[in-house]
Amino acid sequence: MMELLKNTKIDFMSKRKYTFVISGVLVLLGLFALVQTILGNANMGIDFVGGTAIQVKFSEKIELAEVRRILEGGQITDFDLQDMPVENKILIRLKKQEEKLGAFSERVIDVITTKLVDKKPIIESVTEIGPKIGAKLRKDALFAIVMATIGLLIYVAWRFQFRFGVGATLATFHDVIVVFGIFYLLNKEINLVFVSALLTIAGYSLTDTVVVFDRIRENIKKLLKDPIETIINKSINEVLSRTIIVSLTTFLAALALFIFGGEVIHDFALAILIGIAVGTYSSIFIASPVVILLAKKQQSIIRKK
């Protein structure tokens, strides 16, 4: 494999106290965002709270202000508009509608098709999700994330040692909750697409961490007398070039999706971009330091015995 960096001797583990502080702040932000989401104070998508989404295509470009004026003139309120200018499309969303969802979608379609006849509107899709279905989807999404995290712990603990499993699980949790917190700060919509992105990030984070752990395991057998910090620093430096190349190529692929993928996949790509950066960071500054802490704790227990 091509090497960007050769024979590096960076003392990563000496920085772990500072990175723990930074990560602690980011995790607290993520936990705050999670609590706010549970309380219903986040920008939840209709996947989780119920509502209607109508995608309309026009023959030419149309301004959101014009669509908003038309809908408000038709006595339709509490809606969100999302523009897709490249494709001349508008996504109309309304959450927690009290009236029947079908009646609402019919009203919106009637207003759009009668008031914007000159724009030749075509109703491409109508998605309706009731509150009960939304609540079930929200519960299932949380269950999927929890089970994925438990599965990661079991897999890494089986492949390596329990302390490695704890380190990988904490790093994965760190990545998921940090991305969640950042999305909350940006007021991005929390929906099933975002949950899919979180699960993708969890998988990517684990893959990156396992590469580092593999090298640590090899070096522990070779350098039995060396301090654990020395072994981990040496291992990270040996795979640093590989980590940078893989992260960079993955980042560029996600960046292409972010720029050219259109509005539908925009937030998914953004989450992946943030997740790649955070996942690479956590493999070095979260997962590995946790292994050191647990190794020293184990040594301390042995000495006391």
Buried (B, 14 or more C-beta within 10 A) or exposed (E): EEEEEEEEEEEBBEBBEEBBEEBEEBBEBBEEBBEEBEEEEBBBBBBBBBBBBBBBBBEEEBEEEEBBEBBEEBEBEEBBEBBBEEBBBBBBBBBEBEEEBEEBBEBBBEBBBEBBEEBEBBBEEBBBBEBEBBEEBBEEBBEBBEEBBEEBBEBBBEBBBEBBBBBBBBBBBBBBBBBBBBBBEEEBBBBBBBBBBBBBBBBBBBEBBBBBBBBBBEBBEEBEEBEBBBBBBBBBBBBBBBBBBBBEEBBEBBBEBBEEBEBBBBBBBBBBBBBBBBBBBBBBBBBBBBBBBBBEEEEEEEEEE
